[in-house]
């Protein structure tokens, strides 16, 4: 499964969050790419894993626990047609 994780950070914590995201150890899931973006979110991470539960665990126990991450939104990639 593939998901896009939209990450919002608190003011002044953006660089620290990026460093912490680089240190997230891949278990069943991994962060394939991380882009800084403009708009309401600061980063978009592309995450791959075997199941929705595994991706949810990475988001809640890995990404969401990083100091400076204030909010995440997870968007699952789906096949259409």
C-alpha positions in Angstrom: 0.0 0.0 0.0 1.0 3.6 -0.6 0.0 6.7 1.3 0.8 10.3 1.3 1.2 11.8 4.7 0.7 15.5 5.0 2.7 16.9 7.9 2.2 20.2 9.7 4.9 21.5 12.0 5.0 24.1 14.7 6.8 27.4 14.1 10.5 27.1 14.3 10.5 23.3 14.3 10.5 22.6 10.6 14.2 21.8 10.2 14.2 19.7 13.4 11.3 17.7 12.1 13.0 17.0 8.8 16.1 15.6 10.7 13.9 13.5 12.9 11.9 12.1 9.9 15.2 11.1 8.3 15.9 9.0 11.4 12.6 7.1 11.4 13.7 3.5 11.2 11.9 1.5 8.5 10.1 -1.5 10.0 7.3 -2.9 8.0 6.8 0.5 6.4 9.3 3.0 5.0 9.2 6.7 4.0 10.0 6.6 0.3 10.4 10.3 -0.2 9.9 13.6 1.7 9.2 16.9 0.1 8.9 20.4 1.7 5.8 22.1 0.3 4.0 25.4 0.5 0.5 25.8 1.8 -1.1 24.6 5.0 1.3 21.7 5.4 5.1 21.8 5.6 6.0 18.3 4.3 4.5 15.5 2.2 5.9 12.1 2.9 5.3 9.1 0.6 5.0 6.0 2.7 4.8 2.4 1.6 3.8 -0.6 3.7 2.1 -4.0 3.5 -1.2 -2.9 5.2 -3.2 0.0 6.4 -2.6 -1.0 10.0 1.2 -0.9 9.4 1.0 2.5 7.8 -1.2 3.8 10.6 1.3 2.5 13.1 4.2 4.4 11.4 2.1 7.6 11.3 1.0 7.4 14.9 4.0 5.9 16.6 6.7 7.3 14.4 5.8 10.5 12.6 3.2 11.8 15.0 5.4 11.4 18.0 8.2 13.7 16.6 8.6 16.9 18.6 7.3 19.7 16.5 4.8 17.7 14.4 1.4 19.3 15.2 -0.8 17.5 12.8 -0.8 14.8 10.1 -3.3 13.8 7.4 -2.9 10.4 5.8 -4.2 10.0 2.2 -4.2 6.5 0.8 -3.4 6.0 -2.8 -6.1 4.1 -4.7 -6.4 2.5 -8.2 -9.2 3.9 -10.3 -10.3 2.2 -13.4 
